[in-house]
Amino acid sequence: MSIHVVRKISEDAQFKRPACVACSKAKRRCTKQAPACHRCRTKRIRCDYPSSRVLLSPPLATSSTSEDTAQVDLGAVFGLGDATEDSDATADQIAPDGVDRIGAKFLESPWFLSASGWEIDKSCSNADNSIAYMDSGLDFFVDQLRLWLDQWTTDNHCPFIHARLYGDELPCPLQNAYAAWLTYRSPGGIKKRRIALQMGIDWSRNIVEEQSIYDGLGKESIKTLHHLCRTQALIVFQLMGLFDGDIRARAQAEDTSRTVLKWAEALIQSALEDVTAQHHPGRSDQIVPGPMALRSDGSLDSTWKAWALSESIRRTWIVANLLEAAFLIQKQGFAICPGSIGFTGKSGMWNASSPHGWLKSVQAKTTTNLVVFCRGLDKLLTNGKPPDVDEFSQALLTYGCGREAVVDWLASQV
């Protein structure tokens, strides 16, 4: 955000705006923004300012690197008012109601809407870029994925498909995946299971072929939400085919493996393009408007929804890559390291049912950082407490460290 935009003043004179009437009566710090301050916008109440006393002052420094200007800019950007006044004021006085300094900064400068937040660290600790993990961790992860998809078919969400992601409009690829998985997991013997596997084979092939036709026609690039739903659908079909034991289903799933990984990478690239576009006015219209988008107007509701989409994308990329790696490790003893991306592992945030519940989890002081990475996640076994680490992160810990290590960690905290 430009310093000159943050500190824009009238053309005739510079003035110091007093606190609004509502904040003055409530004795709360006012951010003094026009046409309404942060507190009044949040509470959706009328924001009126008393007559301002015009104070002539020297012109603003033209250099955007001015130290004094930069300090004032930080206060405005984070919604903390004038950073040069009342430095001894508490965070509760400075920030809007219910939002501390951490929450205010998180809302105004969310890491997941920055280009750097979408970087994938491709470095690997091994010279040959290979990974290999214990069977106990891999088996647990695959079993957890099955349970998560069971949860998705009953509750409309699971640890990598957020409850707010699609609402009542489940995209067609996921409708097919939903039907196939429901059939696959329902009782009925080997005949019903084979029917479900055939559904998975046919529909996974159809999704891939439809995309090939779409690409061949030179159509406009698909949107991020479609990237996400098609990748999630293939994950369902891959879980059925790779780990069932049926020869034909496994052969089809192995043929589809490269497509899954390719689509997972395309998903991350599409997300990166979206967050880049929102910082360029000429390109911001490329982002399709809707309830879920990788953009925020600074409000709690829009930031929460942007985070839910961002986190679903990150977790889907992780699941797609780890699922394929688990199969290869069990098949040949190793897999190529897919890389590491940042995601949220803090307990309470993913399952929050409202923006305010989510913000409460953001601000909660726990042993888990707001952002964790696949690489180095094992540090949670030393520095983290199980109640602070969410279900998704615990499954990843088990994948990388083995079932026994995580069981010991859980038992040591009782």
C-alpha positions as CSV (number, residue, x, y, z in Angstrom):
1,M,0.0,0.0,0.0
2,S,1.4,3.4,-1.0
3,I,2.3,5.8,1.8
4,H,0.8,8.6,-0.2
5,V,-2.5,6.7,-0.4
6,V,-2.5,5.9,3.3
7,R,-1.8,9.5,4.3
8,K,-3.8,11.3,1.6
9,I,-5.0,14.8,2.6
10,S,-7.1,17.6,1.2
11,E,-5.6,19.6,-1.6
12,D,-6.1,22.9,0.2
13,A,-4.5,22.1,3.6
14,Q,-3.3,19.3,5.7
15,F,-5.4,18.6,8.8
16,K,-5.4,16.4,11.8
17,R,-8.8,14.7,12.1
18,P,-10.3,14.3,15.6
19,A,-11.8,11.0,16.8
20,C,-15.3,10.3,15.6
21,V,-18.3,10.9,17.8
22,A,-19.0,7.2,18.4
23,C,-15.4,6.4,19.5
24,S,-15.2,9.5,21.6
25,K,-18.4,8.5,23.5
26,A,-17.2,4.9,23.9
27,K,-13.7,6.1,24.9
28,R,-12.1,3.9,22.3
29,R,-9.2,4.6,20.0
30,C,-10.4,5.9,16.6
31,T,-8.5,5.1,13.4
32,K,-9.8,8.4,12.0
33,Q,-10.4,7.0,8.5
34,A,-12.8,8.5,6.1
35,P,-15.6,8.1,5.4
36,A,-15.8,5.8,8.4
37,C,-13.2,4.5,11.0
38,H,-12.4,0.8,11.4
39,R,-14.4,0.4,14.6
40,C,-17.6,1.9,13.1
41,R,-17.2,-0.2,9.9
42,T,-16.8,-3.3,12.0
43,K,-19.8,-2.5,14.2
44,R,-21.8,-1.1,11.2
45,I,-22.7,2.0,13.1
46,R,-22.9,5.6,11.9
47,C,-19.5,7.4,11.9
48,D,-19.6,11.2,12.2
49,Y,-16.7,13.5,12.8
50,P,-16.9,16.9,14.5
51,S,-15.7,19.9,12.6
52,S,-12.0,19.5,12.0
53,R,-9.6,22.3,13.0
54,V,-7.3,22.9,10.0
55,L,-3.6,23.0,10.9
56,L,-1.2,24.3,8.3
57,S,2.0,22.2,8.3
58,P,5.0,21.6,6.1
59,P,4.5,19.5,3.0
60,L,4.9,15.7,3.3
61,A,8.2,14.3,2.4
62,T,8.2,13.1,-1.2
63,S,10.5,10.1,-0.5
64,S,8.6,6.9,0.3
65,T,11.5,5.8,2.4
66,S,11.1,8.6,5.0
67,E,11.5,6.9,8.4
68,D,8.8,9.1,10.1
69,T,6.3,8.6,7.3
70,A,6.9,4.8,7.3
71,Q,6.1,4.6,11.0
72,V,2.8,6.4,10.6
73,D,2.0,4.2,7.6
74,L,2.4,1.0,9.7
75,G,-0.1,2.3,12.2
76,A,-2.6,3.1,9.5
77,V,-2.1,-0.2,7.5
78,F,-2.7,-2.3,10.6
79,G,-5.7,-0.3,11.7
80,L,-3.9,0.8,14.9
81,G,-4.4,4.6,14.5
82,D,-1.6,7.1,14.8
83,A,1.5,5.1,15.7
84,T,3.3,8.2,16.9
85,E,0.8,9.0,19.6
86,D,0.2,7.4,23.0
87,S,2.8,4.7,22.5
88,D,2.1,3.4,26.0
89,A,-1.6,2.6,25.1
90,T,-2.5,-1.0,25.4
91,A,-3.3,-3.2,22.4
92,D,-6.9,-3.4,23.6
93,Q,-7.2,0.3,23.4
94,I,-5.6,0.6,20.0
95,A,-7.2,-2.2,18.1
96,P,-10.9,-2.5,17.2
97,D,-13.2,-4.4,19.6
98,G,-12.3,-8.1,19.9
99,V,-9.1,-7.7,17.9
100,D,-5.6,-7.5,19.4
101,R,-2.4,-6.4,17.7
102,I,-1.8,-9.9,16.3
103,G,-5.3,-10.1,14.9
104,A,-5.2,-6.6,13.5
105,K,-2.0,-7.3,11.6
106,F,-3.3,-10.7,10.4
107,L,-6.4,-9.1,9.0
108,E,-4.6,-6.2,7.3
109,S,-1.6,-8.1,5.9
110,P,-2.6,-11.8,5.6
111,W,0.4,-13.9,4.7
112,F,-1.7,-16.3,2.6
113,L,-2.6,-13.4,0.2
114,S,1.0,-12.5,-0.6
115,A,3.0,-13.9,-3.5
116,S,5.8,-15.2,-1.2
117,G,3.2,-17.2,0.8
118,W,2.7,-19.5,-2.3
119,E,6.4,-20.4,-2.7
120,I,7.2,-24.1,-2.6
121,D,10.5,-25.0,-1.2
122,K,11.9,-27.7,-3.6
123,S,15.1,-28.3,-1.7
124,C,15.6,-31.7,-0.1
125,S,17.9,-32.9,2.7
126,N,19.0,-35.9,0.5
127,A,21.4,-35.4,-2.4
128,D,19.2,-37.5,-4.7
129,N,16.1,-35.6,-3.7
130,S,14.4,-38.8,-2.5
131,I,12.2,-39.5,0.5
132,A,11.3,-42.7,2.3
133,Y,9.1,-43.1,5.4
134,M,8.0,-45.9,7.7
135,D,5.1,-48.1,6.7
136,S,3.3,-47.4,10.0
137,G,3.1,-43.7,9.1
138,L,2.1,-44.3,5.5
139,D,-0.6,-46.8,6.4
140,F,-2.0,-44.4,9.0
141,F,-2.2,-41.6,6.5
142,V,-4.0,-43.6,3.9
143,D,-6.5,-44.8,6.6
144,Q,-7.0,-41.3,7.8
145,L,-7.8,-40.1,4.2
146,R,-10.5,-42.8,4.0
147,L,-12.0,-41.6,7.3
148,W,-11.8,-38.0,6.1
149,L,-13.7,-38.8,2.9
150,D,-16.3,-40.6,5.0
151,Q,-16.6,-37.5,7.0
152,W,-16.9,-35.4,3.8
153,T,-19.8,-37.5,2.5
154,T,-21.7,-37.1,5.8
155,D,-20.8,-33.7,7.1
156,N,-19.9,-31.8,3.8
157,H,-16.3,-31.1,5.1
158,C,-13.1,-32.8,6.2
159,P,-9.5,-31.7,7.0
160,F,-8.7,-30.8,3.4
161,I,-12.2,-29.8,2.1
162,H,-13.4,-26.7,4.1
163,A,-17.1,-26.6,5.1
164,R,-17.5,-23.1,3.4
165,L,-15.8,-24.1,0.2
166,Y,-18.6,-25.0,-2.1
167,G,-21.8,-24.4,-0.1
168,D,-24.8,-26.1,-1.6
169,E,-23.4,-26.1,-5.1
170,L,-21.0,-29.1,-5.3
171,P,-19.2,-29.0,-8.7
172,C,-19.8,-31.8,-11.1
173,P,-16.4,-33.5,-10.7
174,L,-16.9,-33.7,-7.0
175,Q,-20.5,-34.9,-7.4
176,N,-19.1,-37.9,-9.3
177,A,-16.4,-38.5,-6.7
178,Y,-19.0,-38.2,-3.9
179,A,-21.2,-40.9,-5.6
180,A,-18.3,-43.2,-6.3
181,W,-16.9,-43.0,-2.7
182,L,-20.3,-43.4,-1.1
183,T,-20.9,-46.6,-3.2
184,Y,-17.3,-47.8,-2.5
185,R,-17.7,-47.5,1.3
186,S,-21.3,-48.8,1.6
187,P,-21.9,-52.4,2.6
188,G,-22.8,-54.7,-0.2
189,G,-19.9,-57.1,-0.8
190,I,-17.4,-57.4,-3.6
191,K,-19.9,-56.7,-6.4
192,K,-20.8,-53.3,-5.1
193,R,-17.1,-52.5,-4.5
194,R,-16.2,-53.4,-8.1
195,I,-19.1,-51.2,-9.4
196,A,-17.6,-48.3,-7.4
197,L,-14.1,-48.9,-8.7
198,Q,-15.5,-48.9,-12.3
199,M,-17.2,-45.7,-11.5
200,G,-13.9,-44.3,-10.3
201,I,-12.1,-45.5,-13.4
202,D,-14.7,-44.1,-15.8
203,W,-15.1,-40.7,-14.1
204,S,-11.4,-40.1,-13.6
205,R,-10.8,-40.8,-17.2
206,N,-13.7,-38.5,-18.2
207,I,-12.4,-35.6,-16.1
208,V,-8.9,-35.9,-17.7
209,E,-10.3,-36.2,-21.3
210,E,-12.7,-33.3,-20.8
211,Q,-9.8,-31.1,-19.7
212,S,-7.8,-32.2,-22.7
213,I,-10.6,-31.2,-25.1
214,Y,-11.0,-27.9,-23.2
215,D,-7.3,-27.2,-23.6
216,G,-7.3,-28.2,-27.3
217,L,-10.1,-25.6,-28.1
218,G,-7.9,-22.9,-26.7
219,K,-10.4,-21.8,-24.2
220,E,-9.7,-19.2,-21.5
221,S,-7.7,-20.6,-18.6
222,I,-9.9,-22.2,-15.9
223,K,-10.4,-20.5,-12.6
224,T,-8.8,-21.5,-9.3
225,L,-11.9,-23.0,-7.7
226,H,-12.3,-25.3,-10.7
227,H,-8.6,-26.2,-10.4
228,L,-9.3,-27.1,-6.8
229,C,-12.4,-29.2,-7.3
230,R,-11.0,-31.3,-10.2
231,T,-7.8,-32.0,-8.2
232,Q,-9.9,-33.0,-5.1
233,A,-12.0,-35.3,-7.3
234,L,-9.0,-37.1,-8.7
235,I,-7.6,-37.5,-5.1
236,V,-10.8,-39.5,-4.3
237,F,-10.4,-41.7,-7.4
238,Q,-6.7,-42.2,-6.7
239,L,-7.3,-43.3,-3.1
240,M,-9.8,-45.9,-4.4
241,G,-7.6,-47.2,-7.2
242,L,-4.1,-47.1,-5.8
243,F,-4.7,-48.8,-2.5
244,D,-7.6,-51.2,-3.1
245,G,-5.8,-54.1,-4.6
246,D,-7.8,-54.4,-7.7
247,I,-5.4,-54.7,-10.6
248,R,-7.4,-52.8,-13.2
249,A,-8.2,-50.0,-10.9
250,R,-4.6,-49.7,-9.8
251,A,-3.4,-49.6,-13.4
252,Q,-5.8,-46.8,-14.3
253,A,-4.7,-44.9,-11.1
254,E,-1.0,-45.2,-11.9
255,D,-1.7,-43.8,-15.4
256,T,-3.5,-40.9,-13.8
257,S,-0.7,-40.2,-11.2
258,R,1.2,-37.7,-13.4
259,T,-2.0,-35.8,-14.1
260,V,-2.8,-35.5,-10.5
261,L,0.6,-34.0,-9.7
262,K,0.4,-31.7,-12.7
263,W,-3.0,-30.4,-11.7
264,A,-1.8,-29.9,-8.1
265,E,1.0,-27.7,-9.4
266,A,-1.4,-25.8,-11.7
267,L,-3.6,-25.2,-8.7
268,I,-0.8,-23.5,-6.8
269,Q,0.1,-21.5,-9.9
270,S,-3.5,-20.3,-10.4
271,A,-3.7,-19.3,-6.7
272,L,-0.4,-17.3,-7.1
273,E,-1.8,-15.5,-10.2
274,D,-4.9,-14.6,-8.2
275,V,-3.1,-13.0,-5.3
276,T,-0.7,-11.3,-7.7
277,A,-3.7,-9.9,-9.7
278,Q,-5.3,-8.3,-6.7
279,H,-2.3,-6.0,-6.3
280,H,-2.5,-4.9,-9.9
281,P,-5.7,-2.9,-10.6
282,G,-5.5,-3.7,-14.3
283,R,-5.6,-7.4,-13.6
284,S,-7.8,-7.6,-10.6
285,D,-10.9,-8.2,-12.8
286,Q,-9.4,-11.6,-13.7
287,I,-10.5,-13.0,-10.3
288,V,-14.0,-14.3,-10.6
289,P,-16.3,-12.5,-8.0
290,G,-18.1,-14.8,-5.6
291,P,-18.4,-16.0,-2.0
292,M,-14.9,-17.6,-2.1
293,A,-12.0,-15.8,-3.6
294,L,-8.3,-15.2,-2.9
295,R,-8.9,-11.5,-2.1
296,S,-9.9,-9.5,1.0
297,D,-11.3,-6.0,1.5
298,G,-9.9,-5.9,5.0
299,S,-13.0,-7.1,6.7
300,L,-13.0,-10.1,9.0
301,D,-15.6,-12.0,6.9
302,S,-13.8,-11.6,3.6
303,T,-10.4,-12.4,5.1
304,W,-11.8,-15.6,6.7
305,K,-13.3,-16.8,3.4
306,A,-10.0,-16.0,1.6
307,W,-8.1,-18.0,4.2
308,A,-10.6,-20.9,3.9
309,L,-10.0,-21.1,0.2
310,S,-6.2,-20.6,0.5
311,E,-5.9,-23.3,3.2
312,S,-8.0,-25.7,1.2
313,I,-5.7,-25.2,-1.8
314,R,-2.6,-25.8,0.3
315,R,-3.9,-28.9,2.0
316,T,-5.2,-30.3,-1.3
317,W,-1.7,-29.8,-2.8
318,I,-0.2,-31.6,0.2
319,V,-2.6,-34.5,0.2
320,A,-2.2,-35.0,-3.6
321,N,1.5,-35.2,-3.4
322,L,1.8,-37.2,-0.2
323,L,-0.8,-39.7,-1.5
324,E,1.2,-40.4,-4.6
325,A,4.5,-40.5,-2.6
326,A,3.0,-43.0,-0.2
327,F,2.1,-45.3,-3.0
328,L,5.6,-45.1,-4.6
329,I,7.4,-45.6,-1.3
330,Q,5.4,-48.7,-0.7
331,K,5.9,-49.9,-4.2
332,Q,9.6,-49.1,-4.8
333,G,11.0,-48.0,-1.5
334,F,11.3,-44.3,-2.2
335,A,9.7,-41.3,-3.9
336,I,10.8,-37.9,-5.1
337,C,10.4,-35.1,-2.6
338,P,7.5,-32.9,-3.7
339,G,8.7,-29.9,-1.8
340,S,7.3,-27.9,1.2
341,I,4.6,-25.3,1.4
342,G,3.3,-23.2,4.3
343,F,-0.1,-24.0,5.8
344,T,-2.0,-23.5,9.1
345,G,-1.5,-26.1,11.7
346,K,-3.0,-24.3,14.7
347,S,-5.8,-26.1,16.4
348,G,-9.3,-24.4,16.1
349,M,-8.8,-22.4,13.0
350,W,-9.9,-25.0,10.4
351,N,-13.1,-26.0,12.3
352,A,-14.2,-22.5,13.3
353,S,-17.8,-22.1,12.2
354,S,-17.8,-18.3,12.1
355,P,-15.4,-15.4,11.3
356,H,-15.2,-14.4,15.0
357,G,-14.6,-18.0,16.1
358,W,-11.8,-18.2,13.6
359,L,-10.3,-14.9,14.7
360,K,-10.4,-16.1,18.3
361,S,-8.3,-19.1,17.3
362,V,-5.9,-16.8,15.4
363,Q,-5.3,-14.7,18.5
364,A,-5.1,-17.6,20.9
365,K,-1.6,-18.1,22.5
366,T,-0.5,-21.7,21.8
367,T,2.7,-23.7,21.2
368,T,1.9,-23.9,17.5
369,N,2.8,-21.1,15.1
370,L,0.2,-19.6,12.8
371,V,2.2,-20.9,9.8
372,V,3.9,-24.3,9.7
373,F,5.7,-26.1,6.9
374,C,5.8,-29.7,5.8
375,R,9.6,-29.6,6.1
376,G,10.5,-29.3,9.8
377,L,7.1,-30.2,11.0
378,D,8.7,-32.8,13.2
379,K,9.8,-30.0,15.5
380,L,6.2,-30.0,16.8
381,L,7.0,-33.2,18.6
382,T,9.5,-31.3,20.7
383,N,8.0,-27.8,20.9
384,G,4.3,-28.4,20.5
385,K,1.5,-29.7,22.6
386,P,-1.1,-32.1,21.1
387,P,-4.1,-29.9,21.9
388,D,-2.5,-27.0,20.0
389,V,-1.9,-29.1,16.8
390,D,-4.9,-29.7,14.6
391,E,-5.9,-33.1,13.1
392,F,-4.4,-32.4,9.7
393,S,-1.0,-31.6,11.1
394,Q,-1.0,-34.6,13.4
395,A,-1.7,-36.8,10.4
396,L,1.3,-35.3,8.6
397,L,3.4,-35.8,11.6
398,T,2.5,-39.5,11.6
399,Y,3.3,-39.7,7.9
400,G,6.8,-38.4,8.3
401,C,7.7,-39.6,11.8
402,G,5.9,-42.9,12.1
403,R,2.9,-43.9,14.2
404,E,5.0,-44.9,17.2
405,A,6.7,-41.5,17.6
406,V,3.4,-39.7,17.5
407,V,1.7,-42.1,19.9
408,D,4.6,-41.5,22.4
409,W,4.2,-37.7,21.9
410,L,0.5,-37.9,22.6
411,A,1.0,-40.1,25.6
412,S,3.7,-37.8,27.1
413,Q,1.3,-34.9,27.2
414,V,-1.5,-36.6,29.1
